[in-house]
Amino acid sequence: QVQLVESGGGLVQPGESLRLSCAASGSIFRFLTMAWYRQAPGKEREFVAVITSIGSTDYADSVKGRFTISRDNAKNQALLQMNSLKPEDAAVYYCRATFTRAVGSASYYWGQGTQVTVSS
């Protein structure tokens, strides 16, 4: 199995930056698709960004141009650089790992989340 631990959350003012990290256990990190999701109070959990095992990325429209997802396979880490933060970015951010064996056959692993607060 895969264990995920997020870190880097905190309180920032609008316009400032924050860098989140997701540390994964195990020896298969390089084969995982890593993604970030977030959930604000009273709202559903939503997709933020994803990076595949070969480095392809995609982002939610709300964060395009401001957030950058990356990975460091040597350190078993997925990173989310968040720039120009807005109050609407405030949420608990969750890391998700996906292991896809074949089309229609995948395993999902979630971290416990890290709080990001954006307020003046």
N, C-alpha and C positions, 0 to 999 in steps of 0.2 A: 504494500500500500504506500501511498504518498501522504506525507504530512506537510502542511503549508503554514507558515507563520508570517504575518504582515507586520510591518513596522514603518515608522516615519510620519505617522499622522500627527496632527497638532492644530494649534490655533494660529491663523494668519489673517492679515488684512486683505481686502480686495486689491488685486493687482500684484500681489506677492506670489512667490513660488514655493512649491513643496515637492519633495521627492519621496515616493513610497517604494518600499522594497518588499518582495515576497521571497522568503527563503524556503526551499523545498528539500525534503529528505529523499533518500534513495539514490539509485544508480541509473535511473532511466530519464533523468531530467531533460537530456538533450532530445528525447523523443516526444516530449510533451508539448502540446499547445497550451500556452499560458494566456490568461485573460484577467482583466480587471472589471469588476462590477461595483455598483454603488447603490445604496438605499438610503433615502432621506426619510425623516419621520412622516408617517402617513402615506407614503408612496411605495410603489412596487420596486423591487430590485431591478436595476437596469444595466444594460451592457455599456461599458465605457471604451475598452480597447482590447485588442488581441494580437498576439504574435505567435506564429506557428513555429514548428521545429526547424524550419529552414529560413526563418526570419521574415516572412511575409507579415505585414501589419494591416490592421483596419481599425477605424475609430467611429464612435458615435458622432453624429453631426454636431452635437452640442459641444464637443471638445476638440474637433478638428482644428489644427493650426495652433492649439494651445498646449495639448498634452502629447507626450511622446512615450511610447512603450518600447522597451528594449529587454535584452536578456544577456546574462553572463553565464554561459554554460560551465565555465571553470569553477564558478562559485555557487552553482545551483540557485541562481537568483533571477527573478523577473522584476523589472524596475518600471516605475511610472513617474516620469518627470511632468509635473503640473505647473504650468506658467500662467500668468495673467488670471489668477483665480478669481472667481466671481462668487457672490453669496449663494447662488443656486448650485454651486459645486459642493456645498456642504453636505456631507453624508458619511455613513460608514462605508468604507471601501473594502471590498472583498477580493481576494485572489482566488482564481479557479484554474485548476490544471485538468487537462483532458488527454486521456490516452486512448487513441483510436486504433483499434486492431484491424478494422475493416469498415467499409461503408455499413452503417447501421449497427455497429458494435463498438461502443465507447464506454469508458469509465470516467467519472467526474469526481474531483476532489476539491473541497473548499477550505479556505482558511477561516479564522475566527473574526477577522475584520479589524480595521484600524480607523479611528474617528478623525475626520477632517472637518474643521470648523473654519468658516470664512466669514469674518465679521469685522466691522469698523468700530 
